[in-house]
């Protein structure tokens, strides 16, 4: 039994590394409006195509010393981090939940958040393919892995059934969470006369609401705000950035907070504190 679980976790980790490699393509290409399918992977420095043996997740990065084989340009550390983070998230979900739909849901959610965290940190962009597209995926998965019951589920579960009530809960949570953060950003802009919340952040929060429901999305926002305030202020002071103009990658903090809330609440916590 233990050997079977270990094998499943190892396979999930390897699958996560492969998915993470593709996510790195998305992180680089989507903000530049490039196809994620063609051409094959290439070095941004010398534009030479990358051979398959130089494109093996984690292994190739380490063997090449984090540099392009041809021009010796540095390969961003982000490639290694995204691959390892995705592999670790997949392995954790499968190790605890087994090869189940729940493990699939939280693995997919983790992959989406890791991608958005990386793109916002590097480019200050949150691609619609992962925010709006992720919201649709969240609604679909709410039908097979119901989100935590809320007021909508309580009111509609008898009329619609648990699965459809869960989809309705996810949809309403998405609207309320996204709308609330949009309102905060709108009020900030009216008072301070500068943008305080990009619309990409709004769509990202709506996506998280579709996966987690409103209560846990609120927890994500609180955690992201605390992390953003502490780390953002510390970074600005250390680097002597102007606090009035410093652009904080808030989407990255939302993504990290979402990972913590989702993996702790739906993967780790049930293992050690079963209800």
C-alpha positions in Angstrom: 0.0 0.0 0.0 2.8 2.4 1.0 4.8 1.5 -2.1 1.8 2.2 -4.3 1.2 5.6 -2.7 4.9 6.5 -3.1 4.8 5.4 -6.8 1.7 7.5 -7.4 3.3 10.6 -5.7 6.5 10.1 -7.8 4.6 9.9 -11.0 2.6 12.9 -10.0 5.8 14.8 -9.3 7.2 13.9 -12.8 3.9 14.9 -14.4 4.1 18.2 -12.5 7.6 18.8 -13.8 6.4 18.4 -17.4 3.4 20.6 -16.8 5.6 23.1 -15.1 7.9 23.2 -18.2 4.9 24.0 -20.3 3.8 26.7 -17.8 7.2 28.3 -18.2 6.4 28.6 -22.0 3.1 30.3 -21.1 4.8 32.7 -18.6 7.2 33.9 -21.3 5.0 33.9 -24.4 1.5 34.9 -23.3 2.5 38.4 -22.1 4.2 38.9 -25.5 1.1 37.6 -27.5 3.1 34.7 -28.8 1.8 31.2 -29.6 2.5 28.7 -26.9 2.5 25.9 -29.5 4.8 27.2 -32.3 7.7 27.7 -32.8 9.6 25.2 -30.6 11.3 26.5 -27.5 14.1 28.9 -28.3 16.6 31.0 -26.4 15.5 34.7 -26.1 19.1 35.7 -26.3 20.4 34.1 -29.4 17.0 32.8 -30.7 18.4 29.3 -31.4 16.0 26.5 -31.0 16.5 24.5 -27.8 17.3 20.8 -28.4 15.2 18.2 -26.6 18.0 17.2 -24.4 18.4 20.8 -23.2 14.7 21.0 -22.4 14.4 18.3 -19.8 12.7 19.8 -16.7 15.1 20.6 -13.9 17.8 18.2 -15.2 18.8 20.4 -18.2 18.8 23.5 -16.1 21.2 22.0 -13.6 23.5 20.4 -16.3 23.7 23.6 -18.2 24.5 25.6 -15.1 21.5 27.8 -15.7 22.9 29.1 -19.0 22.1 28.7 -22.7 24.4 26.1 -24.4 25.0 28.4 -27.4 25.3 32.0 -26.2 25.8 31.4 -22.5 22.9 33.8 -21.6 21.5 33.2 -18.1 18.3 31.2 -17.9 16.0 32.8 -15.4 15.8 31.0 -12.1 12.0 31.2 -12.5 12.2 28.2 -14.9 13.5 26.0 -12.1 11.2 27.3 -9.5 8.0 26.9 -11.6 8.9 23.4 -12.5 9.7 22.3 -9.0 6.8 24.1 -7.4 4.3 22.5 -9.9 5.9 19.1 -9.3 5.8 19.5 -5.6 2.1 20.6 -5.6 1.1 17.7 -7.8 3.0 15.2 -5.7 1.4 16.6 -2.5 -2.1 16.4 -3.8 -1.8 12.9 -5.0 0.2 11.6 -2.0 -2.6 12.8 0.3 -5.7 12.5 -1.8 -4.7 9.7 -4.0 -5.4 9.6 -7.8 -8.8 11.2 -7.3 -10.8 14.1 -8.8 -10.1 16.1 -5.7 -6.3 15.7 -6.3 -6.9 16.7 -10.0 -8.8 19.8 -8.9 -6.2 21.1 -6.5 -3.4 20.2 -8.8 -5.0 22.2 -11.6 -5.7 25.1 -9.3 -2.1 25.1 -8.1 -0.8 25.1 -11.7 -3.0 28.1 -12.5 -1.8 30.1 -9.4 1.9 29.2 -10.0 1.6 30.5 -13.6 -0.2 33.7 -12.6 2.3 34.4 -9.7 5.2 34.1 -12.1 3.7 36.2 -14.9 2.7 39.0 -12.5 6.1 39.0 -10.8 8.0 39.2 -14.1 5.7 41.2 -16.4 3.0 42.7 -14.2 0.5 40.9 -16.4 -2.2 38.3 -15.5 -3.2 36.5 -18.8 -6.9 36.0 -19.4 -6.1 32.5 -20.5 -5.5 31.7 -16.8 -7.8 34.1 -15.1 -11.0 33.9 -17.1 -10.1 30.4 -18.4 -9.3 29.3 -14.9 -12.7 30.6 -13.7 -14.5 28.4 -16.3 -12.4 25.4 -15.2 -13.3 26.2 -11.5 -17.0 26.2 -12.3 -16.7 22.9 -14.2 -14.8 21.2 -11.3 -17.2 22.6 -8.8 -19.7 20.1 -10.2 -17.5 17.1 -9.6 -15.7 18.3 -6.5 -18.2 20.5 -4.6 -16.8 23.6 -2.9 -17.5 24.2 0.7 -21.2 24.8 1.3 -22.3 28.4 1.7 -25.6 30.3 1.6 -26.3 29.5 -2.0 -25.8 25.8 -1.5 -28.0 26.0 1.6 -30.8 27.7 -0.3 -30.6 25.7 -3.6 -29.3 22.2 -2.7 -32.8 20.7 -2.4 -34.0 22.3 -5.6 -30.9 21.8 -7.8 -29.1 18.9 -6.1 -25.7 19.2 -4.4 -23.6 19.3 -7.6 -25.5 22.1 -9.4 -25.9 24.0 -6.2 -22.1 23.8 -5.8 -21.7 25.3 -9.3 -24.1 28.1 -8.4 -22.1 28.7 -5.2 -18.9 28.9 -7.2 -20.5 31.3 -9.7 -22.0 33.6 -7.1 -18.7 33.5 -5.1 -16.8 34.4 -8.2 -19.0 37.4 -8.9 -19.1 38.7 -5.4 -15.3 38.3 -4.8 -14.4 39.9 -8.1 -17.0 42.6 -7.7 -15.9 43.5 -4.2 -12.2 43.8 -5.2 -13.2 45.9 -8.2 -15.2 48.2 -6.0 -12.2 48.7 -3.6 -10.0 49.5 -6.6 -12.5 51.9 -8.0 -12.9 53.7 -4.7 -9.1 53.9 -4.3 -8.8 55.4 -7.8 -11.5 58.0 -7.1 -9.8 59.0 -3.8 -6.1 58.8 -4.8 -6.6 59.6 -8.5 -4.3 56.7 -9.5 -4.9 53.1 -10.3 -4.6 50.9 -7.2 -6.0 47.6 -8.5 -5.5 46.3 -12.0 -8.5 44.6 -13.7 -6.3 41.5 -14.0 -6.3 41.2 -10.2 -10.1 41.4 -10.3 -10.4 38.6 -12.8 -7.8 36.6 -10.7 -9.9 37.0 -7.6 -13.0 35.9 -9.5 -11.2 32.8 -10.6 -10.2 32.0 -7.1 -13.7 32.5 -5.9 -14.9 29.9 -8.4 -12.5 27.3 -6.9 -12.6 28.2 -3.2 -15.9 29.9 -2.5 -16.3 33.4 -1.0 -15.2 32.8 2.6 -11.8 31.2 1.6 -11.3 33.8 -1.1 -11.7 36.5 1.6 -9.0 34.7 3.6 -6.8 34.7 0.5 -7.2 38.5 0.1 -6.5 39.1 3.8 -3.3 37.0 3.7 -2.2 38.5 0.4 -2.7 42.1 1.7 -0.7 41.4 4.8 2.1 39.8 2.8 2.0 42.5 0.2 2.1 45.3 2.8 5.0 43.8 4.8 7.2 42.6 1.9 6.3 45.5 -0.4 7.2 48.2 2.2 10.4 46.3 3.2 11.5 46.0 -0.4 10.7 49.6 -1.2 12.6 50.8 1.9 15.6 48.6 1.2 15.8 49.6 -2.5 14.8 53.2 -1.8 11.9 53.0 -4.1 9.3 55.9 -4.1 6.3 54.4 -2.2 4.0 56.7 -4.1 4.9 55.3 -7.5 6.2 51.8 -6.6 4.1 49.1 -8.5 3.6 46.1 -6.2 3.0 42.8 -8.1 -0.2 42.2 -6.0 -1.2 39.3 -8.2 1.9 37.4 -7.1 0.9 37.8 -3.5 -2.7 36.7 -4.3 -1.3 33.7 -6.1 1.0 32.7 -3.2 -1.8 33.2 -0.6 -4.2 31.2 -2.8 -1.7 28.3 -2.8 -1.3 28.4 0.9 -5.1 28.5 1.6 -6.0 25.8 -0.9 -3.2 23.3 -0.2 -3.5 23.8 3.6 -7.3 23.8 3.8 -8.0 21.0 1.3 -4.9 18.8 1.2 -2.8 19.1 4.4 -5.3 20.0 7.1 -7.8 17.2 6.4 -4.8 14.7 6.7 -3.8 15.9 10.2 -7.1 17.4 11.4 -9.9 15.2 9.9 -13.4 16.5 10.6 
